[in-house]
């Protein structure tokens, strides 16, 4: 089964919590992948990166 990553600062970042949740195909109900649950530090990094990027959007 595919394990997804976080996308932070333009890079794939493997989760550090060791915790995952399932990604379901809504048409079939089948589990298609697992996505990591973010730590507080990962969430803070993603929000900080988004805030920096937003400045350039005008």
HTML snippet that shows the backbone in 3Dmol.js (N, CA, C, O; Angstrom):
<script src="https://3Dmol.org/build/3Dmol-min.js"></script>
<div id="view" style="width:600px;height:400px;position:relative"></div>
<script>
const pdb = `
ATOM      1  N   UNK A   1       0.844  -1.181   0.000  1.00  0.00           N
ATOM      2  CA  UNK A   1       0.000   0.000   0.000  1.00  0.00           C
ATOM      3  C   UNK A   1       0.887   1.241   0.000  1.00  0.00           C
ATOM      4  O   UNK A   1       1.924   1.287   0.662  1.00  0.00           O
ATOM      5  N   UNK A   2       0.460   2.228  -0.746  1.00  0.00           N
ATOM      6  CA  UNK A   2       1.235   3.464  -0.862  1.00  0.00           C
ATOM      7  C   UNK A   2       1.155   4.277   0.430  1.00  0.00           C
ATOM      8  O   UNK A   2       0.075   4.468   0.988  1.00  0.00           O
ATOM      9  N   UNK A   3       2.308   4.751   0.897  1.00  0.00           N
ATOM     10  CA  UNK A   3       2.367   5.669   2.033  1.00  0.00           C
ATOM     11  C   UNK A   3       2.741   7.038   1.494  1.00  0.00           C
ATOM     12  O   UNK A   3       3.810   7.211   0.909  1.00  0.00           O
ATOM     13  N   UNK A   4       1.865   8.003   1.689  1.00  0.00           N
ATOM     14  CA  UNK A   4       2.094   9.357   1.207  1.00  0.00           C
ATOM     15  C   UNK A   4       2.993  10.120   2.174  1.00  0.00           C
ATOM     16  O   UNK A   4       3.302   9.640   3.265  1.00  0.00           O
ATOM     17  N   UNK A   5       3.405  11.307   1.761  1.00  0.00           N
ATOM     18  CA  UNK A   5       4.248  12.171   2.587  1.00  0.00           C
ATOM     19  C   UNK A   5       3.585  13.527   2.726  1.00  0.00           C
ATOM     20  O   UNK A   5       2.594  13.818   2.057  1.00  0.00           O
ATOM     21  N   UNK A   6       4.137  14.347   3.594  1.00  0.00           N
ATOM     22  CA  UNK A   6       3.721  15.747   3.676  1.00  0.00           C
ATOM     23  C   UNK A   6       4.417  16.500   2.546  1.00  0.00           C
ATOM     24  O   UNK A   6       5.450  16.052   2.047  1.00  0.00           O
ATOM     25  N   UNK A   7       3.861  17.638   2.140  1.00  0.00           N
ATOM     26  CA  UNK A   7       4.487  18.518   1.147  1.00  0.00           C
ATOM     27  C   UNK A   7       4.752  19.828   1.869  1.00  0.00           C
ATOM     28  O   UNK A   7       3.835  20.623   2.073  1.00  0.00           O
ATOM     29  N   UNK A   8       6.013  20.058   2.259  1.00  0.00           N
ATOM     30  CA  UNK A   8       6.389  21.239   3.034  1.00  0.00           C
ATOM     31  C   UNK A   8       7.570  21.909   2.354  1.00  0.00           C
ATOM     32  O   UNK A   8       8.584  21.267   2.081  1.00  0.00           O
ATOM     33  N   UNK A   9       7.437  23.192   2.084  1.00  0.00           N
ATOM     34  CA  UNK A   9       8.510  23.987   1.486  1.00  0.00           C
ATOM     35  C   UNK A   9       8.985  23.391   0.156  1.00  0.00           C
ATOM     36  O   UNK A   9      10.178  23.373  -0.146  1.00  0.00           O
ATOM     37  N   UNK A  10       8.015  22.904  -0.630  1.00  0.00           N
ATOM     38  CA  UNK A  10       8.328  22.372  -1.953  1.00  0.00           C
ATOM     39  C   UNK A  10       9.017  21.022  -1.953  1.00  0.00           C
ATOM     40  O   UNK A  10       9.605  20.624  -2.959  1.00  0.00           O
ATOM     41  N   UNK A  11       8.950  20.306  -0.823  1.00  0.00           N
ATOM     42  CA  UNK A  11       9.627  19.012  -0.716  1.00  0.00           C
ATOM     43  C   UNK A  11       8.711  17.984  -0.062  1.00  0.00           C
ATOM     44  O   UNK A  11       7.863  18.316   0.767  1.00  0.00           O
ATOM     45  N   UNK A  12       8.903  16.725  -0.457  1.00  0.00           N
ATOM     46  CA  UNK A  12       8.223  15.633   0.232  1.00  0.00           C
ATOM     47  C   UNK A  12       8.919  15.432   1.577  1.00  0.00           C
ATOM     48  O   UNK A  12      10.144  15.323   1.641  1.00  0.00           O
ATOM     49  N   UNK A  13       8.134  15.384   2.639  1.00  0.00           N
ATOM     50  CA  UNK A  13       8.678  15.210   3.987  1.00  0.00           C
ATOM     51  C   UNK A  13       7.965  14.022   4.635  1.00  0.00           C
ATOM     52  O   UNK A  13       6.744  14.018   4.785  1.00  0.00           O
ATOM     53  N   UNK A  14       8.744  13.031   5.009  1.00  0.00           N
ATOM     54  CA  UNK A  14       8.176  11.866   5.679  1.00  0.00           C
ATOM     55  C   UNK A  14       7.703  12.267   7.073  1.00  0.00           C
ATOM     56  O   UNK A  14       8.408  12.983   7.783  1.00  0.00           O
ATOM     57  N   UNK A  15       6.527  11.816   7.466  1.00  0.00           N
ATOM     58  CA  UNK A  15       6.008  12.125   8.794  1.00  0.00           C
ATOM     59  C   UNK A  15       6.864  11.508   9.889  1.00  0.00           C
ATOM     60  O   UNK A  15       7.498  10.473   9.684  1.00  0.00           O
ATOM     61  N   UNK A  16       6.880  12.145  11.046  1.00  0.00           N
ATOM     62  CA  UNK A  16       7.722  11.676  12.146  1.00  0.00           C
ATOM     63  C   UNK A  16       6.936  11.064  13.303  1.00  0.00           C
ATOM     64  O   UNK A  16       7.530  10.524  14.237  1.00  0.00           O
ATOM     65  N   UNK A  17       5.600  11.145  13.249  1.00  0.00           N
ATOM     66  CA  UNK A  17       4.811  10.662  14.383  1.00  0.00           C
ATOM     67  C   UNK A  17       4.643   9.148  14.394  1.00  0.00           C
ATOM     68  O   UNK A  17       4.360   8.559  15.437  1.00  0.00           O
ATOM     69  N   UNK A  18       4.819   8.515  13.228  1.00  0.00           N
ATOM     70  CA  UNK A  18       4.570   7.083  13.135  1.00  0.00           C
ATOM     71  C   UNK A  18       3.092   6.737  13.089  1.00  0.00           C
ATOM     72  O   UNK A  18       2.719   5.564  13.114  1.00  0.00           O
ATOM     73  N   UNK A  19       2.250   7.767  13.022  1.00  0.00           N
ATOM     74  CA  UNK A  19       0.798   7.566  12.977  1.00  0.00           C
ATOM     75  C   UNK A  19       0.293   7.895  11.577  1.00  0.00           C
ATOM     76  O   UNK A  19       0.744   8.858  10.957  1.00  0.00           O
ATOM     77  N   UNK A  20      -0.642   7.091  11.083  1.00  0.00           N
ATOM     78  CA  UNK A  20      -1.192   7.261   9.745  1.00  0.00           C
ATOM     79  C   UNK A  20      -2.708   7.175   9.787  1.00  0.00           C
ATOM     80  O   UNK A  20      -3.290   6.658  10.741  1.00  0.00           O
ATOM     81  N   UNK A  21      -3.337   7.686   8.742  1.00  0.00           N
ATOM     82  CA  UNK A  21      -4.760   7.497   8.543  1.00  0.00           C
ATOM     83  C   UNK A  21      -4.964   7.036   7.110  1.00  0.00           C
ATOM     84  O   UNK A  21      -4.126   7.289   6.244  1.00  0.00           O
ATOM     85  N   UNK A  22      -6.062   6.369   6.864  1.00  0.00           N
ATOM     86  CA  UNK A  22      -6.328   5.808   5.548  1.00  0.00           C
ATOM     87  C   UNK A  22      -6.917   6.846   4.599  1.00  0.00           C
ATOM     88  O   UNK A  22      -7.627   7.763   5.014  1.00  0.00           O
ATOM     89  N   UNK A  23      -6.602   6.679   3.310  1.00  0.00           N
ATOM     90  CA  UNK A  23      -7.189   7.475   2.231  1.00  0.00           C
ATOM     91  C   UNK A  23      -8.094   6.522   1.459  1.00  0.00           C
ATOM     92  O   UNK A  23      -7.639   5.500   0.947  1.00  0.00           O
ATOM     93  N   UNK A  24      -9.379   6.864   1.377  1.00  0.00           N
ATOM     94  CA  UNK A  24     -10.363   5.990   0.753  1.00  0.00           C
ATOM     95  C   UNK A  24     -10.744   6.469  -0.642  1.00  0.00           C
ATOM     96  O   UNK A  24     -10.807   7.670  -0.902  1.00  0.00           O
ATOM     97  N   UNK A  25     -10.996   5.516  -1.533  1.00  0.00           N
ATOM     98  CA  UNK A  25     -11.595   5.816  -2.823  1.00  0.00           C
ATOM     99  C   UNK A  25     -13.083   6.015  -2.555  1.00  0.00           C
ATOM    100  O   UNK A  25     -13.748   5.077  -2.115  1.00  0.00           O
ATOM    101  N   UNK A  26     -13.630   7.211  -2.806  1.00  0.00           N
ATOM    102  CA  UNK A  26     -15.028   7.457  -2.472  1.00  0.00           C
ATOM    103  C   UNK A  26     -16.011   6.648  -3.320  1.00  0.00           C
ATOM    104  O   UNK A  26     -17.151   6.433  -2.907  1.00  0.00           O
ATOM    105  N   UNK A  27     -15.585   6.203  -4.485  1.00  0.00           N
ATOM    106  CA  UNK A  27     -16.474   5.431  -5.357  1.00  0.00           C
ATOM    107  C   UNK A  27     -16.603   3.982  -4.906  1.00  0.00           C
ATOM    108  O   UNK A  27     -17.653   3.363  -5.079  1.00  0.00           O
ATOM    109  N   UNK A  28     -15.527   3.441  -4.322  1.00  0.00           N
ATOM    110  CA  UNK A  28     -15.538   2.020  -3.962  1.00  0.00           C
ATOM    111  C   UNK A  28     -15.448   1.765  -2.461  1.00  0.00           C
ATOM    112  O   UNK A  28     -15.770   0.674  -1.990  1.00  0.00           O
ATOM    113  N   UNK A  29     -15.011   2.771  -1.717  1.00  0.00           N
ATOM    114  CA  UNK A  29     -14.812   2.593  -0.286  1.00  0.00           C
ATOM    115  C   UNK A  29     -13.522   1.871   0.061  1.00  0.00           C
ATOM    116  O   UNK A  29     -13.247   1.622   1.235  1.00  0.00           O
ATOM    117  N   UNK A  30     -12.726   1.532  -0.950  1.00  0.00           N
ATOM    118  CA  UNK A  30     -11.467   0.829  -0.715  1.00  0.00           C
ATOM    119  C   UNK A  30     -10.385   1.782  -0.224  1.00  0.00           C
ATOM    120  O   UNK A  30     -10.332   2.944  -0.626  1.00  0.00           O
ATOM    121  N   UNK A  31      -9.526   1.272   0.652  1.00  0.00           N
ATOM    122  CA  UNK A  31      -8.371   2.045   1.098  1.00  0.00           C
ATOM    123  C   UNK A  31      -7.350   2.044  -0.035  1.00  0.00           C
ATOM    124  O   UNK A  31      -6.984   0.987  -0.547  1.00  0.00           O
ATOM    125  N   UNK A  32      -6.889   3.242  -0.426  1.00  0.00           N
ATOM    126  CA  UNK A  32      -5.940   3.357  -1.529  1.00  0.00           C
ATOM    127  C   UNK A  32      -4.541   3.734  -1.074  1.00  0.00           C
ATOM    128  O   UNK A  32      -3.563   3.418  -1.752  1.00  0.00           O
ATOM    129  N   UNK A  33      -4.435   4.402   0.060  1.00  0.00           N
ATOM    130  CA  UNK A  33      -3.130   4.852   0.536  1.00  0.00           C
ATOM    131  C   UNK A  33      -3.232   5.159   2.021  1.00  0.00           C
ATOM    132  O   UNK A  33      -4.316   5.172   2.605  1.00  0.00           O
ATOM    133  N   UNK A  34      -2.081   5.403   2.605  1.00  0.00           N
ATOM    134  CA  UNK A  34      -2.014   5.872   3.991  1.00  0.00           C
ATOM    135  C   UNK A  34      -1.301   7.215   3.977  1.00  0.00           C
ATOM    136  O   UNK A  34      -0.323   7.406   3.255  1.00  0.00           O
ATOM    137  N   UNK A  35      -1.805   8.140   4.783  1.00  0.00           N
ATOM    138  CA  UNK A  35      -1.202   9.463   4.878  1.00  0.00           C
ATOM    139  C   UNK A  35      -0.770   9.688   6.324  1.00  0.00           C
ATOM    140  O   UNK A  35      -1.506   9.350   7.251  1.00  0.00           O
ATOM    141  N   UNK A  36       0.430  10.264   6.522  1.00  0.00           N
ATOM    142  CA  UNK A  36       0.904  10.454   7.891  1.00  0.00           C
ATOM    143  C   UNK A  36       0.144  11.575   8.604  1.00  0.00           C
ATOM    144  O   UNK A  36      -0.236  12.572   7.990  1.00  0.00           O
ATOM    145  N   UNK A  37      -0.067  11.396   9.884  1.00  0.00           N
ATOM    146  CA  UNK A  37      -0.628  12.460  10.712  1.00  0.00           C
ATOM    147  C   UNK A  37       0.533  13.342  11.154  1.00  0.00           C
ATOM    148  O   UNK A  37       1.552  12.842  11.630  1.00  0.00           O
ATOM    149  N   UNK A  38       0.378  14.634  10.998  1.00  0.00           N
ATOM    150  CA  UNK A  38       1.469  15.579  11.250  1.00  0.00           C
ATOM    151  C   UNK A  38       1.690  15.812  12.741  1.00  0.00           C
ATOM    152  O   UNK A  38       0.759  15.777  13.546  1.00  0.00           O
ATOM    153  N   UNK A  39       2.944  16.050  13.073  1.00  0.00           N
ATOM    154  CA  UNK A  39       3.289  16.496  14.422  1.00  0.00           C
ATOM    155  C   UNK A  39       3.049  18.004  14.492  1.00  0.00           C
ATOM    156  O   UNK A  39       2.827  18.648  13.467  1.00  0.00           O
ATOM    157  N   UNK A  40       3.092  18.554  15.679  1.00  0.00           N
ATOM    158  CA  UNK A  40       2.946  20.003  15.834  1.00  0.00           C
ATOM    159  C   UNK A  40       4.060  20.719  15.072  1.00  0.00           C
ATOM    160  O   UNK A  40       3.810  21.738  14.428  1.00  0.00           O
ATOM    161  N   UNK A  41       5.279  20.201  15.137  1.00  0.00           N
ATOM    162  CA  UNK A  41       6.408  20.829  14.437  1.00  0.00           C
ATOM    163  C   UNK A  41       6.212  20.796  12.923  1.00  0.00           C
ATOM    164  O   UNK A  41       6.520  21.770  12.236  1.00  0.00           O
ATOM    165  N   UNK A  42       5.701  19.681  12.399  1.00  0.00           N
ATOM    166  CA  UNK A  42       5.441  19.589  10.959  1.00  0.00           C
ATOM    167  C   UNK A  42       4.346  20.557  10.539  1.00  0.00           C
ATOM    168  O   UNK A  42       4.449  21.207   9.499  1.00  0.00           O
ATOM    169  N   UNK A  43       3.312  20.652  11.337  1.00  0.00           N
ATOM    170  CA  UNK A  43       2.232  21.595  11.053  1.00  0.00           C
ATOM    171  C   UNK A  43       2.742  23.028  11.098  1.00  0.00           C
ATOM    172  O   UNK A  43       2.431  23.825  10.212  1.00  0.00           O
ATOM    173  N   UNK A  44       3.520  23.362  12.116  1.00  0.00           N
ATOM    174  CA  UNK A  44       4.088  24.712  12.220  1.00  0.00           C
ATOM    175  C   UNK A  44       4.969  25.034  11.017  1.00  0.00           C
ATOM    176  O   UNK A  44       4.931  26.155  10.508  1.00  0.00           O
ATOM    177  N   UNK A  45       5.760  24.070  10.558  1.00  0.00           N
ATOM    178  CA  UNK A  45       6.632  24.287   9.399  1.00  0.00           C
ATOM    179  C   UNK A  45       5.808  24.535   8.143  1.00  0.00           C
ATOM    180  O   UNK A  45       6.142  25.414   7.348  1.00  0.00           O
ATOM    181  N   UNK A  46       4.738  23.775   7.954  1.00  0.00           N
ATOM    182  CA  UNK A  46       3.886  23.954   6.776  1.00  0.00           C
ATOM    183  C   UNK A  46       3.196  25.315   6.797  1.00  0.00           C
ATOM    184  O   UNK A  46       3.116  25.983   5.766  1.00  0.00           O
ATOM    185  N   UNK A  47       2.702  25.727   7.953  1.00  0.00           N
ATOM    186  CA  UNK A  47       2.030  27.027   8.069  1.00  0.00           C
ATOM    187  C   UNK A  47       3.023  28.162   7.853  1.00  0.00           C
ATOM    188  O   UNK A  47       2.704  29.131   7.164  1.00  0.00           O
ATOM    189  N   UNK A  48       4.208  28.064   8.422  1.00  0.00           N
ATOM    190  CA  UNK A  48       5.225  29.109   8.245  1.00  0.00           C
ATOM    191  C   UNK A  48       5.634  29.216   6.779  1.00  0.00           C
ATOM    192  O   UNK A  48       5.802  30.322   6.264  1.00  0.00           O
ATOM    193  N   UNK A  49       5.795  28.084   6.106  1.00  0.00           N
ATOM    194  CA  UNK A  49       6.153  28.105   4.690  1.00  0.00           C
ATOM    195  C   UNK A  49       5.039  28.730   3.859  1.00  0.00           C
ATOM    196  O   UNK A  49       5.311  29.517   2.953  1.00  0.00           O
ATOM    197  N   UNK A  50       3.805  28.392   4.155  1.00  0.00           N
ATOM    198  CA  UNK A  50       2.677  28.971   3.427  1.00  0.00           C
ATOM    199  C   UNK A  50       2.600  30.481   3.645  1.00  0.00           C
ATOM    200  O   UNK A  50       2.300  31.226   2.712  1.00  0.00           O
ATOM    201  N   UNK A  51       2.865  30.933   4.854  1.00  0.00           N
ATOM    202  CA  UNK A  51       2.843  32.371   5.139  1.00  0.00           C
ATOM    203  C   UNK A  51       3.931  33.100   4.356  1.00  0.00           C
ATOM    204  O   UNK A  51       3.694  34.188   3.832  1.00  0.00           O
ATOM    205  N   UNK A  52       5.122  32.506   4.272  1.00  0.00           N
ATOM    206  CA  UNK A  52       6.206  33.109   3.480  1.00  0.00           C
ATOM    207  C   UNK A  52       5.839  33.142   2.001  1.00  0.00           C
ATOM    208  O   UNK A  52       6.067  34.145   1.325  1.00  0.00           O
ATOM    209  N   UNK A  53       5.283  32.070   1.507  1.00  0.00           N
ATOM    210  CA  UNK A  53       4.923  31.993   0.088  1.00  0.00           C
ATOM    211  C   UNK A  53       3.811  32.978  -0.252  1.00  0.00           C
ATOM    212  O   UNK A  53       3.806  33.551  -1.342  1.00  0.00           O
ATOM    213  N   UNK A  54       2.883  33.179   0.655  1.00  0.00           N
ATOM    214  CA  UNK A  54       1.744  34.064   0.398  1.00  0.00           C
ATOM    215  C   UNK A  54       2.188  35.486   0.128  1.00  0.00           C
ATOM    216  O   UNK A  54       1.553  36.186  -0.660  1.00  0.00           O
ATOM    217  N   UNK A  55       3.256  35.930   0.756  1.00  0.00           N
ATOM    218  CA  UNK A  55       3.764  37.290   0.552  1.00  0.00           C
ATOM    219  C   UNK A  55       4.068  37.517  -0.930  1.00  0.00           C
ATOM    220  O   UNK A  55       3.814  38.602  -1.453  1.00  0.00           O
ATOM    221  N   UNK A  56       4.597  36.525  -1.593  1.00  0.00           N
ATOM    222  CA  UNK A  56       4.933  36.642  -3.004  1.00  0.00           C
ATOM    223  C   UNK A  56       3.742  36.595  -3.939  1.00  0.00           C
ATOM    224  O   UNK A  56       3.883  36.898  -5.124  1.00  0.00           O
ATOM    225  N   UNK A  57       2.576  36.227  -3.443  1.00  0.00           N
ATOM    226  CA  UNK A  57       1.395  36.135  -4.293  1.00  0.00           C
ATOM    227  C   UNK A  57       0.754  37.494  -4.534  1.00  0.00           C
ATOM    228  O   UNK A  57      -0.115  37.641  -5.394  1.00  0.00           O
ATOM    229  N   UNK A  58       1.194  38.487  -3.764  1.00  0.00           N
ATOM    230  CA  UNK A  58       0.669  39.835  -3.955  1.00  0.00           C
ATOM    231  C   UNK A  58      -0.515  40.075  -3.130  1.00  0.00           C
ATOM    232  O   UNK A  58      -1.085  41.165  -3.170  1.00  0.00           O
TER     233      UNK A  58
END
`;
const viewer = $3Dmol.createViewer("view");
viewer.addModel(pdb, "pdb");
viewer.setStyle({}, {cartoon: {color: "spectrum"}});
viewer.zoomTo();
viewer.render();
</script>
